[in-house]
Amino acid sequence: MGFFSKLKTIGEGVNDVAKAVGRGSVTDYGEPAYTLYTSMRLGDMHRRIDITDEAGEVKYYTKSSVVAIKGKTDVMDAAGNVVAHLEKRPVSLHEKHFITMADGRSFTLSNELFHVVKDVTNIEELGWQLRGNIIGLCFNLLDTAGQPIATVDQKMVSVHDKYSIDLYQPEHEQVVVAIVIQLEKMMEARRDNESSSSFSFGVE
């Protein structure tokens, strides 16, 4: 079996786990208040990500540095106001991804999140937890009382870069959007690194 065939098989297995987690969300938590959707603009050098509502209207979008190594992204609302600033920095042996909201709140995500397939991860500064398949971007986001803030799942019609965000606590919408965009950026960088490594060493 060639490299890409193996990668596809692994990806399908991860997605199976992701879908299982996603299907349990509505059963466990009921219907969300509403749903947002992410999509990446193909061919855009800045790799812009749009967040749209159920009517397809853009609610948020990203502005990123052209040089990916800088790892800086601003999340903008539809009116062009900065909602959050995302930035990655090497700290110790792991990359830390810093998220600063427009209201001054800040918290971090680490690339250590991707060392597990299905687990519980704390966002200590917020007191929140990510539960589910973080690699597949299919997880439940819970508050300090264990109540659902949002659930994230891959859209059935997408390939790898479109996700749905079911909001249960709409007051946290902007923070949830910032978290999902940062995780999506982290996964994008992970795929780029794996692709570069594959071609450097050669594939079957």
C-alpha positions, 0 to 999 in steps of 0.5 A: 500500500502506498503512502497516500493510500495509507494516509487515506485509510488513517484519515477515514478511521479518524473521521469515523471516530469524529462522526461518532462523537458528533452524532452523540451531541444532539442526543446528549444536549438537544438542538443548538441555538443556531449553527455557523460554518467555516470554509477556506477560500481555495487559492487565496495566498493568505488562506482566508477562512470565512465563518458563515451563518445558516443563510450563507452570510459571512459573519467573520473572516480571517486576515493572516500574514502572507509569510506563514512562519509568522503565524499571525492571524486576525479574526474580523467581524463582517464590519471589519472590526478585529474580534481576536488576534491569533499568534503562535510562538515556540515555547520550550519544546512545544508551540504555543498558540496565543489567542487574545480577544478584543475585550482583553481576555487571553488564553493559549492552545498547544500543539500538544493537543494533537498528540491524542485522538480522543481525550479531554483537554482543558483550556485553563484560562477559561475553565473550559474543556475540549472533549472528543476528537481534536485531530478530526476537529470533532469535539464538544466544548464544555463550560466549568459546569460541564454544560455544552458551549458548542459542538464542532463537526466536519460537514458531511459534504466537505473534504477536509476544510469545512466544519459546522459549529453548533452554538449552545451558549451564543454569548460565547460565539466570538471566543468559540469562533476564535478557538475553532479558527486557531485549531483549523490553522494548527491542523493546516500547519500540521498537514503542510509539515507532514506533506513537506516531510513526505516529499523530502524522504520520498514516498512509495 
